[in-house]
Amino acid sequence: MIGIGLGFKWFIFVVMALTAVGASIIMVTRKNPIHSALWLIVTFFSIAVLYVTLNATFIAVAQVMVYAGAVMMLVIFVIMLIHLEWGARLGHKKSFPKLIGSIITIILFLQILAGVYTYSNTGQHGIYTAQKLAEIGNTRAVGTVLYGKYAFAFEIASILLLVGIVGAVLLARKRKEQER
């Protein structure tokens, strides 16, 4: 019975990993930014399922709420404000930048493969063992670390997101005033 559960969990993990990779490839190949944003949401949801299969339920819920919810709403809002129609008008004239982008993509993919094949877990172990996590739960462990040790970095990230939102609104307002 345990083998069936682990086999099913492994199957779901592989399917969702392939879905995440496929959706991310489709996302970067779309010309329409709204379609890219929707494929990015599919990628985020499949990554959240990966977290669930790894017993990181708090991170999975945070992934859906923060990334698929808030960040993607921000991205779609910015796309709608800035009017990215000019990207569709450029056409297929720029083949050299596409070639350079493809070469850089292949190099980065090879670096990722090299990292995967040469990985060794020699890092420092954390303070939370598997038994301690089972006692206190993932949510409390993440909250303690996030709002304790990394509270300053968390606040800086929130300020950077706020600055990005204000910048997008100001750019959109300036562009609309210039059109009048």
C-alpha positions in Angstrom: 0.0 0.0 0.0 2.8 2.4 0.8 4.5 1.6 -2.5 1.3 2.6 -4.4 1.2 5.9 -2.7 4.8 6.6 -3.3 4.4 5.5 -7.0 1.4 7.8 -7.4 3.3 10.7 -5.8 6.3 10.1 -8.1 3.9 10.0 -11.1 2.3 13.3 -10.1 5.7 14.9 -9.5 7.0 13.9 -12.9 3.8 15.0 -14.7 3.8 18.4 -12.9 7.6 18.9 -13.6 7.0 18.2 -17.3 4.0 20.5 -17.2 6.1 23.3 -15.6 8.9 22.9 -18.1 6.5 22.8 -21.0 4.4 25.7 -19.9 7.5 27.8 -19.3 8.8 27.0 -22.8 5.4 28.0 -24.2 5.4 31.1 -22.1 8.7 32.5 -23.5 7.7 31.7 -27.1 4.4 33.6 -27.2 4.3 37.0 -28.9 1.2 38.1 -27.0 2.2 39.2 -23.4 -1.2 38.3 -22.0 -0.8 34.7 -23.3 2.7 34.6 -21.8 1.3 35.8 -18.5 -1.4 33.0 -18.6 1.2 30.4 -19.3 3.3 31.7 -16.4 0.3 31.1 -14.2 0.1 27.5 -15.4 3.8 27.2 -14.5 3.3 28.7 -11.0 0.4 26.3 -10.3 2.4 23.2 -11.5 5.3 24.3 -9.3 2.8 24.6 -6.3 1.8 21.0 -6.9 5.5 20.0 -6.9 5.8 21.6 -3.5 2.8 19.7 -2.2 4.3 16.4 -3.4 7.5 17.4 -1.5 5.4 17.9 1.7 6.0 21.7 1.7 2.3 22.7 1.9 2.9 26.2 3.3 5.3 27.0 0.4 2.7 25.6 -2.1 0.0 27.8 -0.7 2.3 30.8 -0.7 3.3 30.0 -4.2 -0.3 30.2 -5.3 -1.3 33.2 -3.3 1.8 35.3 -3.9 3.0 34.4 -7.3 0.0 33.1 -9.2 -2.3 35.6 -7.4 -0.6 38.9 -6.6 2.4 39.0 -8.8 0.6 37.8 -11.9 -2.2 40.3 -11.3 0.5 42.9 -11.1 2.1 41.7 -14.3 -1.2 41.7 -16.2 -2.1 45.1 -14.7 1.3 46.6 -15.9 0.9 45.0 -19.4 -2.6 46.6 -19.7 -1.3 50.0 -18.5 1.8 50.2 -20.7 0.1 49.0 -24.0 2.5 46.5 -25.4 1.1 46.5 -28.9 4.4 47.8 -30.4 5.9 44.4 -29.8 3.5 42.8 -32.3 4.3 45.5 -34.9 8.0 44.8 -35.0 7.5 41.6 -37.0 10.3 39.1 -37.8 13.0 41.6 -38.8 15.3 40.9 -35.9 16.8 37.5 -36.6 20.3 38.2 -35.1 19.0 39.0 -31.6 16.9 35.8 -31.8 20.0 33.9 -32.7 22.0 35.4 -29.8 19.1 34.7 -27.4 18.9 31.1 -28.6 22.7 30.6 -28.0 22.5 32.2 -24.5 19.5 29.9 -23.7 21.4 26.8 -24.8 24.4 27.9 -22.7 22.3 28.5 -19.6 20.5 25.1 -20.1 23.9 23.4 -20.3 25.0 25.1 -17.1 21.8 23.9 -15.4 22.5 20.4 -16.6 26.1 20.6 -15.4 24.9 21.8 -12.0 22.4 19.0 -11.7 25.0 16.3 -12.6 27.7 17.7 -10.3 25.4 18.4 -7.3 26.6 17.2 -3.9 24.9 18.1 -0.7 27.8 19.4 1.3 26.0 22.5 2.6 25.4 23.4 6.2 22.4 21.7 7.7 19.6 23.8 9.1 18.3 23.9 12.7 15.0 22.1 11.7 15.3 18.3 11.4 12.6 16.2 9.9 11.4 15.2 13.4 11.3 18.8 14.6 9.3 19.9 11.4 6.8 17.1 12.1 6.3 18.5 15.6 6.0 22.2 14.9 4.8 22.2 11.3 6.1 23.8 8.1 4.1 27.0 8.6 5.7 27.8 11.9 9.1 26.9 10.7 8.9 29.1 7.7 7.3 31.9 9.6 10.0 31.8 12.3 12.8 32.0 9.8 11.1 34.5 7.4 10.0 37.0 10.0 12.9 36.4 12.3 16.2 35.9 10.6 15.2 37.3 7.2 12.7 40.0 8.3 14.8 42.8 6.9 15.2 41.2 3.5 11.4 40.5 3.4 10.6 44.1 4.1 13.1 45.3 1.4 11.5 42.9 -1.1 8.0 44.4 -0.3 9.4 47.9 -0.7 10.9 47.0 -4.1 7.5 45.6 -5.3 5.8 48.7 -4.1 8.3 50.9 -6.0 7.7 48.7 -9.1 3.9 49.3 -8.9 4.3 53.0 -8.4 6.7 53.2 -11.4 4.4 51.3 -13.7 1.5 53.6 -12.8 3.6 56.7 -13.3 4.8 55.4 -16.7 1.3 54.7 -17.8 0.1 58.1 -16.6 2.9 59.9 -18.4 2.3 58.0 -21.6 -1.5 58.8 -21.5 -0.8 62.5 -20.9 1.6 62.6 -23.9 -1.1 61.0 -26.1 -3.5 63.8 -25.3 
